[in-house]
Amino acid sequence: MKKLRLILAATAAVAYGAASACTNFIVTKGASTDGSVMVTYAADSHALYGALYHTPGGKFKDGAMLPVYEWDTGRYLRDIPQVRETYSTIGNMNEHSLIIGETTYGGRRELEDSTGRMDYGSLIYITLQRAKTAREAIGVIVDLANTYGYASSGESFSIADPDEAWIMELIGKGFKDDGKGGNARKGIVWVARRIPDGYVSAHANQARITAFPKDDPENCLYSPDVISFAREMGYYDGPDADFSFCDAYAPLDFGAMRACEARVWAFFRTVADDMDRYADYAMGHNKENRMPLWVKPRAKVSPKTLFDCMRDHYEGTPMDMTADIGAGGHNCPYRWRPMEFEVDGVSYVNERATATQQTGFWFVAQARPEVTRDMGILWFGVDDAATSCLTPIYCSAQEVPECFREGNGSMLEYSPTSAFWLFNRTTNFAYMRYDMISADIRKVADKWENDMLANVRKTDARVGRMSPAARRNYLTQLSVETAQELFDRWQRLNNYLLVKYMDGNVKSEHGDVLTFLDGDGSPAHFVDNGNGRQIPGKIQFPGYNEKWKRAVAADNGETLRVIKN
């Protein structure tokens, strides 16, 4: 792996005021409309540059070594022996449709090990190179962390293949001098639970595994010392049967519920019935009313539904970020950090929703049991989920589209050929008049994603009889060309939005944004004044929403009041 891969993926959320990052939703094959296993991920970080990472598979001679770099910082950790054969990876998926996502929960600070040499990011990407199945991946993660020491804080992993989906939660054991300059507590304690088929699950920066079965290795795996170590450290003194992983290693507090579990609740609420009974838990008011680890959806979940769940801002709930005065006069759902503010000695929260303004990249990965394993799909996007778009990247792809490529721009260097910068340009403009501009963007995203989902079915039929090599080449080319097509379309959208909404005004048009993009995109799309000189006519001045006007009047009404003479 390249040292350049500084994927600043997630920062632990120990307190509400800390940066809570990353969200995973998991759908088992029996809970999806097309029989696929799906995992979502939003890599949220104020310093993360959205790019798509690719490592080709290979065969290595005895004695070959692999350098390991801490994923968040690029800090060199150590060299480890390379295995004889590795698998190709694209993003968080490998050529066998193995998927690994993560969210950082932090947990007890004293369990961090500064001598560890295997961080959470390296665990993900090295495991993707070495494992074919979810169950095999769990074993690789455990072996790597225990062999080289764990260098990160508490993590939740989503691990899935075309047949199974698991949640794995782990944390280090801190440091205890072994008298030889090493760590007597090297390694991790952990639990992994298989999600029952037909159910959905989720995690979002808070450990979620409570009590677990001790004699069901088909569905639950755990470290032999997961309970005894908690006893040793004074975290637990009850019977083994009642032991709860998250209560021992990452106890709930207000922030864990309101900033983290609330995102899980929003997803569950969208796809399952009777979830409003957990609203007080999600809002941080009642930690005794804990949500289950998984729920059965009211209907099978489609890929498009899952795409849209990643765009959630708590709409329709008491935490709706588009509805309070903080949304301004145009219903903008984002709140600039920090996540907590104080007025007259009282602390208040800025909500942390699934969709957020600091997303580097996001995806919905599909492991599809009805096709060959090299035909899994990483639906990949960059920047904010609510105002960006996913495009299909096949898991066997051997090339990264230029617009998503590492080194094509950075957080400190603008690139005109980078999708990350293009989507950010569009999204940041949308913040100006979010209610109207985001609606136009959403029309374009919805059409693209629905068209691509239809194209997947056509591609399945087209490549079914190809040789593996021919299929890999075809799917690589298709992934690259499709991503470039999206990039070009978004450039036209960006130009359209600037012309239509410049200076807070709204120009009238013949048709809508799709008419513009799918037509010739000429100035004639917009309504002129009829004099043949491309001067706009019928300019609209929508103003501000009612809540904003009333707030301004209440704040400064006497100064602004119109006096009628």
C-alpha positions as CSV (number, residue, x, y, z in Angstrom):
1,M,0.0,0.0,0.0
2,K,1.2,3.4,-0.8
3,K,2.3,5.9,1.8
4,L,0.2,8.5,0.0
5,R,-3.0,6.8,1.1
6,L,-3.7,9.0,4.0
7,I,-7.4,8.2,4.4
8,L,-8.4,10.4,7.3
9,A,-11.5,8.3,7.8
10,A,-12.9,8.7,11.3
11,T,-12.3,10.4,14.6
12,A,-13.6,8.9,17.8
13,A,-16.7,10.3,19.4
14,V,-16.1,10.0,23.1
15,A,-18.0,13.1,24.1
16,Y,-20.7,15.0,22.2
17,G,-18.4,17.8,21.4
18,A,-15.9,15.5,19.7
19,A,-16.1,14.9,15.9
20,S,-18.5,12.0,15.3
21,A,-17.7,10.4,12.0
22,C,-18.9,7.6,9.7
23,T,-22.1,5.7,9.4
24,N,-22.7,2.0,8.4
25,F,-26.1,0.5,7.4
26,I,-26.3,-3.3,6.7
27,V,-28.9,-5.2,4.8
28,T,-28.9,-9.0,4.6
29,K,-29.8,-10.8,1.4
30,G,-33.2,-11.9,2.7
31,A,-34.0,-8.2,3.5
32,S,-33.1,-6.8,0.1
33,T,-35.3,-6.6,-3.0
34,D,-32.6,-8.1,-5.3
35,G,-31.2,-10.7,-2.9
36,S,-27.9,-8.8,-2.5
37,V,-26.1,-8.1,0.8
38,M,-25.5,-4.4,1.2
39,V,-23.2,-2.3,3.4
40,T,-23.1,1.5,3.4
41,Y,-20.3,3.8,4.6
42,A,-19.8,7.5,4.8
43,A,-16.2,8.5,5.4
44,D,-16.7,11.7,7.3
45,S,-13.7,13.9,8.2
46,H,-12.9,17.5,7.9
47,A,-9.5,16.6,6.5
48,L,-10.4,13.7,4.2
49,Y,-9.9,14.0,0.5
50,G,-12.4,11.9,-1.4
51,A,-10.6,9.4,-3.6
52,L,-11.1,5.8,-4.7
53,Y,-8.3,3.4,-3.6
54,H,-7.2,0.5,-5.6
55,T,-4.6,-2.3,-4.8
56,P,-4.0,-4.9,-7.5
57,G,-3.8,-8.5,-6.5
58,G,-0.5,-10.3,-6.8
59,K,1.7,-13.3,-6.0
60,F,4.8,-12.9,-3.8
61,K,7.9,-14.8,-3.1
62,D,9.0,-16.0,0.3
63,G,10.5,-13.2,2.4
64,A,8.5,-10.4,0.7
65,M,7.5,-7.7,3.2
66,L,4.6,-5.2,3.3
67,P,5.0,-1.8,4.9
68,V,2.2,-0.7,7.1
69,Y,1.2,3.0,7.5
70,E,-1.3,4.4,9.9
71,W,-4.3,5.1,7.8
72,D,-5.3,8.4,9.5
73,T,-1.9,10.0,9.5
74,G,0.4,8.2,7.1
75,R,2.8,7.4,10.0
76,Y,5.0,4.4,9.3
77,L,4.2,1.6,11.7
78,R,6.3,-1.4,10.6
79,D,6.9,-4.0,7.9
80,I,5.1,-7.3,8.1
81,P,5.6,-10.5,6.1
82,Q,3.6,-10.5,2.9
83,V,1.4,-13.5,2.1
84,R,1.9,-15.7,-0.9
85,E,-1.2,-14.4,-2.8
86,T,-3.3,-11.2,-2.4
87,Y,-6.6,-10.2,-4.0
88,S,-7.4,-7.1,-5.9
89,T,-9.3,-4.4,-4.0
90,I,-11.3,-1.3,-5.1
91,G,-12.3,0.9,-2.3
92,N,-13.7,-1.1,0.6
93,M,-14.4,-4.2,-1.5
94,N,-12.3,-6.9,-3.1
95,E,-12.6,-9.0,-6.2
96,H,-14.5,-11.7,-4.3
97,S,-17.2,-9.3,-3.2
98,L,-16.0,-9.1,0.4
99,I,-17.0,-5.8,1.9
100,I,-15.6,-4.1,5.1
101,G,-16.8,-0.8,6.5
102,E,-16.2,0.8,9.8
103,T,-17.2,3.4,12.4
104,T,-15.0,4.5,15.3
105,Y,-16.6,4.5,18.7
106,G,-13.4,5.2,20.8
107,G,-14.4,3.5,24.1
108,R,-12.2,3.5,27.2
109,R,-9.1,5.7,26.6
110,E,-6.9,3.5,28.9
111,L,-7.3,0.6,26.5
112,E,-5.4,2.4,23.7
113,D,-1.9,1.0,23.0
114,S,0.8,3.4,21.8
115,T,3.0,0.4,21.0
116,G,0.5,-1.2,18.6
117,R,1.6,-1.5,15.0
118,M,-1.7,-2.3,13.2
119,D,-4.3,0.4,13.0
120,Y,-8.0,0.0,12.1
121,G,-7.5,1.3,8.5
122,S,-4.7,-1.2,7.8
123,L,-6.8,-4.0,9.3
124,I,-9.5,-3.2,6.7
125,Y,-7.4,-2.9,3.6
126,I,-4.9,-5.7,4.4
127,T,-7.7,-8.0,5.3
128,L,-9.5,-7.2,2.0
129,Q,-6.3,-8.3,0.2
130,R,-6.1,-11.6,2.2
131,A,-9.6,-12.9,2.8
132,K,-12.4,-14.1,0.5
133,T,-15.3,-14.4,2.9
134,A,-16.7,-12.5,5.9
135,R,-16.0,-15.3,8.3
136,E,-12.4,-15.6,7.0
137,A,-12.0,-11.8,7.3
138,I,-12.9,-11.9,11.0
139,G,-10.1,-14.4,11.5
140,V,-7.5,-12.3,9.6
141,I,-8.4,-9.2,11.5
142,V,-8.0,-11.0,14.8
143,D,-4.7,-12.5,13.8
144,L,-3.2,-9.2,12.5
145,A,-4.3,-7.2,15.6
146,N,-3.0,-9.9,18.1
147,T,0.2,-10.5,16.3
148,Y,1.3,-6.9,15.8
149,G,-0.6,-5.0,18.5
150,Y,-3.6,-2.8,17.9
151,A,-2.8,0.9,17.3
152,S,-6.3,2.5,17.3
153,S,-9.2,3.0,19.7
154,G,-12.5,1.1,19.7
155,E,-13.9,0.1,16.3
156,S,-17.1,-1.4,14.9
157,F,-16.7,-3.2,11.5
158,S,-19.3,-4.2,9.0
159,I,-18.1,-7.3,7.3
160,A,-20.1,-8.9,4.5
161,D,-19.9,-11.3,1.5
162,P,-22.7,-12.5,-0.9
163,D,-24.0,-14.9,1.8
164,E,-23.4,-13.3,5.3
165,A,-23.2,-10.0,7.1
166,W,-21.5,-9.5,10.4
167,I,-20.9,-6.8,13.0
168,M,-17.6,-7.0,14.7
169,E,-16.6,-4.8,17.6
170,L,-13.2,-4.7,19.0
171,I,-10.9,-2.6,21.3
172,G,-7.3,-2.8,22.5
173,K,-6.2,-3.8,26.0
174,G,-4.0,-1.0,26.8
175,F,-0.4,-1.4,27.9
176,K,1.2,-3.4,30.6
177,D,5.0,-3.8,30.7
178,D,6.0,-7.5,30.3
179,G,9.4,-6.8,31.8
180,K,11.1,-7.3,28.4
181,G,10.2,-3.9,26.9
182,G,7.0,-5.3,25.3
183,N,3.3,-5.2,26.0
184,A,1.9,-8.1,28.1
185,R,-1.6,-7.0,26.9
186,K,-0.9,-6.9,23.2
187,G,-3.9,-7.5,21.0
188,I,-7.7,-7.0,21.2
189,V,-10.9,-8.1,22.9
190,W,-13.7,-8.5,20.5
191,V,-17.1,-9.9,19.6
192,A,-18.6,-10.6,16.1
193,R,-22.3,-11.3,15.6
194,R,-23.9,-12.6,12.4
195,I,-27.0,-10.6,11.4
196,P,-29.9,-13.0,10.9
197,D,-31.0,-13.2,7.3
198,G,-34.0,-11.1,6.6
199,Y,-32.9,-8.3,9.0
200,V,-31.1,-5.0,8.8
201,S,-28.6,-3.5,11.2
202,A,-26.5,-0.4,11.6
203,H,-23.8,1.3,13.7
204,A,-22.6,4.9,13.8
205,N,-19.7,5.6,16.2
206,Q,-21.1,3.8,19.2
207,A,-20.5,0.2,20.1
208,R,-23.9,-1.7,19.8
209,I,-23.3,-5.4,20.8
210,T,-24.7,-6.0,24.3
211,A,-25.2,-9.5,25.6
212,F,-24.3,-12.3,23.2
213,P,-24.6,-16.1,22.9
214,K,-21.6,-18.0,24.2
215,D,-22.3,-21.3,22.5
216,D,-23.4,-20.5,18.9
217,P,-20.2,-20.3,16.8
218,E,-22.2,-20.3,13.6
219,N,-23.6,-16.9,14.5
220,C,-21.4,-15.5,17.2
221,L,-17.6,-15.4,17.6
222,Y,-15.6,-13.7,20.4
223,S,-12.2,-13.6,22.0
224,P,-11.7,-16.1,24.9
225,D,-10.8,-13.3,27.3
226,V,-13.5,-10.8,26.3
227,I,-15.3,-11.2,29.7
228,S,-12.3,-12.1,31.9
229,F,-10.4,-9.1,30.8
230,A,-13.4,-6.8,31.6
231,R,-13.4,-8.4,35.1
232,E,-9.6,-7.9,35.4
233,M,-10.0,-4.2,34.6
234,G,-13.0,-3.7,36.9
235,Y,-15.5,-3.0,34.1
236,Y,-17.8,-5.9,35.0
237,D,-18.5,-8.2,38.0
238,G,-21.8,-9.9,37.0
239,P,-22.5,-13.4,35.6
240,D,-21.1,-14.3,32.2
241,A,-24.6,-14.7,30.7
242,D,-25.4,-11.0,31.3
243,F,-22.1,-9.6,30.0
244,S,-22.6,-6.7,27.6
245,F,-19.7,-5.8,25.4
246,C,-20.6,-2.2,24.8
247,D,-21.6,-1.5,28.4
248,A,-18.2,-2.8,29.6
249,Y,-16.0,-1.2,26.9
250,A,-17.9,1.8,25.6
251,P,-20.6,2.9,28.1
252,L,-23.5,4.9,26.8
253,D,-23.8,8.6,27.5
254,F,-25.9,11.5,26.1
255,G,-23.5,12.0,23.2
256,A,-23.4,8.4,22.3
257,M,-27.2,8.4,21.9
258,R,-27.8,11.8,20.4
259,A,-24.9,12.0,18.0
260,C,-24.5,8.3,17.2
261,E,-27.4,6.0,18.0
262,A,-29.8,8.6,16.6
263,R,-28.4,7.9,13.1
264,V,-29.1,4.2,13.5
265,W,-32.6,5.1,14.8
266,A,-33.3,7.3,11.7
267,F,-32.4,4.4,9.4
268,F,-34.4,1.8,11.4
269,R,-37.3,4.3,11.5
270,T,-37.3,4.6,7.7
271,V,-37.4,0.9,6.9
272,A,-39.1,-0.7,9.9
273,D,-42.3,-0.2,11.9
274,D,-42.8,0.8,15.5
275,M,-39.4,2.7,15.8
276,D,-40.9,5.9,17.2
277,R,-41.0,4.2,20.6
278,Y,-37.2,4.6,20.7
279,A,-37.3,8.3,20.1
280,D,-36.5,9.2,23.7
281,Y,-33.4,6.9,23.5
282,A,-32.2,8.4,20.2
283,M,-32.6,11.9,21.6
284,G,-30.4,11.0,24.6
285,H,-33.2,11.1,27.2
286,N,-33.6,7.5,28.2
287,K,-30.7,5.1,27.8
288,E,-32.8,2.3,29.4
289,N,-35.0,2.2,26.3
290,R,-32.2,0.8,24.1
291,M,-32.8,-0.2,20.5
292,P,-32.1,-3.7,19.3
293,L,-29.0,-4.6,17.4
294,W,-31.0,-5.5,14.3
295,V,-34.7,-5.1,13.1
296,K,-36.9,-6.7,10.5
297,P,-37.9,-4.2,7.8
298,R,-41.5,-3.8,6.9
299,A,-40.7,-4.5,3.3
300,K,-37.6,-5.6,1.5
301,V,-35.1,-2.8,1.0
302,S,-34.1,-1.7,-2.5
303,P,-30.6,-0.4,-3.3
304,K,-32.1,3.0,-4.1
305,T,-33.9,3.1,-0.8
306,L,-30.5,2.5,0.9
307,F,-28.9,5.2,-1.2
308,D,-31.4,7.6,0.0
309,C,-31.2,6.6,3.7
310,M,-27.6,7.9,3.5
311,R,-29.1,11.3,2.7
312,D,-31.1,11.6,5.9
313,H,-31.2,14.8,8.1
314,Y,-33.8,13.6,10.6
315,E,-36.6,14.9,8.4
316,G,-40.0,14.4,10.0
317,T,-38.6,13.9,13.5
318,P,-38.1,16.3,16.4
319,M,-34.5,16.6,15.4
320,D,-35.3,17.7,11.8
321,M,-32.4,19.8,10.7
322,T,-34.3,21.5,8.0
323,A,-37.0,22.9,10.3
324,D,-35.4,24.9,13.1
325,I,-34.1,28.4,12.9
326,G,-30.6,27.1,12.6
327,A,-31.5,26.1,9.0
328,G,-31.7,29.8,8.1
329,G,-34.1,31.2,5.6
330,H,-33.7,28.4,3.0
331,N,-33.9,25.2,5.1
332,C,-30.2,24.3,5.0
333,P,-29.7,21.1,7.1
334,Y,-26.1,21.7,8.0
335,R,-24.5,23.2,11.2
336,W,-20.9,24.2,11.1
337,R,-18.7,22.7,13.8
338,P,-18.3,22.5,16.7
339,M,-21.1,20.2,17.5
340,E,-21.9,21.8,20.8
341,F,-22.4,25.5,21.7
342,E,-23.1,27.4,24.9
343,V,-25.5,30.3,25.6
344,D,-25.7,31.9,29.1
345,G,-24.0,28.9,30.6
346,V,-26.3,26.3,29.0
347,S,-24.9,23.9,26.5
348,Y,-26.8,23.0,23.3
349,V,-26.2,20.5,20.5
350,N,-25.8,20.9,16.7
351,E,-27.3,17.7,15.4
352,R,-25.1,15.0,13.8
353,A,-27.2,13.4,11.0
354,T,-26.3,10.7,8.6
355,A,-25.7,13.2,5.8
356,T,-23.2,15.7,6.8
357,Q,-21.1,18.5,5.2
358,Q,-17.7,17.0,5.8
359,T,-18.0,13.7,3.9
360,G,-14.9,12.7,1.9
361,F,-16.4,9.8,0.2
362,W,-19.4,7.4,0.6
363,F,-20.6,4.2,-0.8
364,V,-23.2,1.5,-0.9
365,A,-21.6,-1.8,-1.6
366,Q,-23.5,-4.8,-3.0
367,A,-22.4,-8.4,-2.7
368,R,-24.7,-10.2,-5.2
369,P,-25.2,-13.9,-4.8
370,E,-27.0,-14.4,-8.1
371,V,-23.9,-13.4,-10.2
372,T,-20.2,-14.4,-10.1
373,R,-18.3,-12.9,-7.2
374,D,-16.3,-10.6,-9.4
375,M,-19.5,-8.7,-10.3
376,G,-20.2,-7.2,-6.9
377,I,-20.7,-3.4,-7.1
378,L,-19.3,-0.5,-5.1
379,W,-21.7,2.3,-5.6
380,F,-19.2,5.2,-5.0
381,G,-19.6,8.9,-4.5
382,V,-17.6,11.8,-3.1
383,D,-18.7,14.8,-0.9
384,D,-22.0,15.2,0.9
385,A,-24.3,12.3,0.3
386,A,-27.4,14.5,0.1
387,T,-26.1,16.6,-2.8
388,S,-23.9,14.1,-4.6
389,C,-24.4,11.0,-6.6
390,L,-23.4,7.3,-6.6
391,T,-22.0,5.6,-9.7
392,P,-21.3,1.8,-10.1
393,I,-17.7,0.6,-9.8
394,Y,-17.5,-3.2,-10.2
395,C,-15.4,-5.0,-7.6
396,S,-13.2,-6.6,-10.2
397,A,-12.2,-3.2,-11.8
398,Q,-8.5,-2.9,-12.3
399,E,-8.4,0.8,-13.0
400,V,-9.6,3.9,-11.1
401,P,-11.5,6.6,-13.0
402,E,-9.3,9.7,-13.4
403,C,-11.9,11.8,-11.6
404,F,-11.7,9.6,-8.4
405,R,-7.9,8.9,-8.7
406,E,-5.4,9.4,-5.8
407,G,-3.1,12.3,-6.5
408,N,-5.7,14.1,-8.6
409,G,-5.9,17.1,-6.3
410,S,-5.8,17.1,-2.5
411,M,-7.4,19.0,0.3
412,L,-4.8,21.7,-0.3
413,E,-4.7,21.6,-4.1
414,Y,-7.7,22.2,-6.4
415,S,-7.9,20.1,-9.5
416,P,-10.4,20.8,-12.4
417,T,-10.5,17.1,-13.2
418,S,-11.3,15.9,-9.7
419,A,-14.8,14.8,-8.8
420,F,-14.3,15.7,-5.2
421,W,-13.6,19.3,-6.1
422,L,-16.4,19.5,-8.7
423,F,-19.0,18.0,-6.3
424,N,-17.8,20.3,-3.5
425,R,-18.1,23.4,-5.8
426,T,-21.7,22.4,-6.6
427,T,-22.6,21.6,-3.0
428,N,-21.1,24.7,-1.4
429,F,-23.1,26.8,-3.9
430,A,-26.2,24.9,-2.9
431,Y,-25.8,26.0,0.7
432,M,-26.8,29.5,-0.4
433,R,-30.4,28.6,-1.3
434,Y,-30.6,25.0,-0.2
435,D,-34.3,24.5,-0.5
436,M,-34.4,25.1,-4.2
437,I,-30.9,24.2,-5.4
438,S,-30.8,20.9,-3.5
439,A,-34.1,20.0,-5.1
440,D,-32.6,20.4,-8.6
441,I,-29.5,18.4,-7.6
442,R,-31.7,15.6,-6.2
443,K,-33.6,15.4,-9.5
444,V,-30.3,14.8,-11.3
445,A,-29.0,12.3,-8.7
446,D,-32.2,10.3,-8.7
447,K,-32.3,10.0,-12.5
448,W,-28.7,9.0,-12.7
449,E,-28.9,6.4,-9.9
450,N,-32.2,4.9,-11.3
451,D,-30.7,4.7,-14.8
452,M,-27.6,3.0,-13.5
453,L,-29.6,0.5,-11.5
454,A,-31.4,-0.4,-14.7
455,N,-28.1,-0.6,-16.6
456,V,-26.8,-3.1,-14.1
457,R,-29.4,-5.6,-15.1
458,K,-28.5,-5.1,-18.7
459,T,-24.8,-5.6,-17.9
460,D,-25.5,-8.8,-16.0
461,A,-27.1,-10.3,-19.1
462,R,-24.3,-9.0,-21.4
463,V,-21.4,-10.4,-19.5
464,G,-22.8,-13.6,-18.2
465,R,-21.0,-15.9,-20.7
466,M,-17.7,-14.0,-20.9
467,S,-14.5,-15.5,-19.6
468,P,-13.3,-14.1,-16.3
469,A,-10.5,-12.1,-18.0
470,A,-12.9,-10.7,-20.6
471,R,-15.5,-9.9,-18.0
472,R,-12.9,-8.1,-15.8
473,N,-11.7,-6.0,-18.7
474,Y,-15.2,-5.1,-19.8
475,L,-16.3,-4.2,-16.3
476,T,-13.2,-2.1,-15.7
477,Q,-13.8,-0.1,-18.9
478,L,-17.5,0.3,-18.0
479,S,-16.8,1.5,-14.5
480,V,-14.3,4.1,-15.8
481,E,-16.4,5.3,-18.7
482,T,-19.5,5.6,-16.5
483,A,-17.7,7.6,-13.8
484,Q,-16.4,10.0,-16.5
485,E,-19.9,10.4,-17.9
486,L,-21.2,11.3,-14.4
487,F,-18.3,13.8,-14.0
488,D,-19.2,15.5,-17.3
489,R,-22.9,15.6,-16.5
490,W,-22.1,17.2,-13.1
491,Q,-20.0,19.9,-14.8
492,R,-23.0,20.8,-16.9
493,L,-25.2,20.8,-13.8
494,N,-22.8,23.1,-12.0
495,N,-22.9,25.6,-14.9
496,Y,-26.7,25.4,-15.0
497,L,-27.1,26.1,-11.2
498,L,-24.8,29.1,-11.4
499,V,-26.7,30.7,-14.3
500,K,-30.1,29.9,-12.7
501,Y,-29.4,31.0,-9.1
502,M,-26.8,33.7,-9.4
503,D,-27.0,36.5,-6.7
504,G,-29.9,34.8,-4.9
505,N,-32.3,35.4,-7.8
506,V,-34.0,32.6,-9.7
507,K,-34.3,32.8,-13.5
508,S,-37.4,31.3,-15.1
509,E,-36.8,28.5,-17.5
510,H,-38.5,26.3,-20.2
511,G,-38.7,23.0,-18.5
512,D,-36.4,22.0,-15.6
513,V,-32.9,20.9,-14.8
514,L,-33.3,17.6,-16.6
515,T,-34.6,19.3,-19.7
516,F,-31.5,21.4,-19.7
517,L,-29.0,18.5,-19.1
518,D,-30.7,16.1,-21.6
519,G,-31.3,18.9,-24.2
520,D,-28.8,21.1,-25.9
521,G,-28.1,23.2,-22.7
522,S,-28.3,26.4,-24.7
523,P,-29.2,29.9,-23.3
524,A,-32.6,29.4,-24.9
525,H,-33.5,27.1,-22.0
526,F,-33.9,30.2,-19.8
527,V,-36.8,32.6,-20.4
528,D,-35.6,35.9,-22.1
529,N,-37.4,39.2,-22.2
530,G,-38.5,38.7,-25.8
531,N,-36.2,41.3,-27.4
532,G,-33.8,38.8,-28.9
533,R,-30.7,39.9,-26.9
534,Q,-30.5,37.1,-24.2
535,I,-31.6,39.3,-21.4
536,P,-33.5,37.4,-18.8
537,G,-37.2,37.8,-18.3
538,K,-39.4,36.7,-15.4
539,I,-36.7,36.8,-12.7
540,Q,-38.1,35.4,-9.5
541,F,-37.3,36.7,-6.0
542,P,-38.4,33.9,-3.6
543,G,-37.2,35.6,-0.4
544,Y,-37.0,33.7,2.8
545,N,-39.2,31.1,4.6
546,E,-41.8,32.2,7.1
547,K,-39.9,31.0,10.2
548,W,-36.9,33.0,9.3
549,K,-38.9,36.2,8.6
550,R,-40.6,35.9,12.0
551,A,-37.3,35.3,13.7
552,V,-35.8,38.4,12.1
553,A,-38.9,40.5,13.0
554,A,-38.7,39.3,16.6
555,D,-35.0,40.1,16.8
556,N,-34.9,43.5,15.2
557,G,-38.5,44.3,14.3
558,E,-38.6,47.8,15.7
559,T,-35.6,48.9,13.6
560,L,-36.8,47.2,10.4
561,R,-40.5,48.1,10.7
562,V,-42.0,49.9,7.7
563,I,-43.7,53.2,8.7
564,K,-46.8,53.9,6.6
565,N,-47.3,57.7,6.3
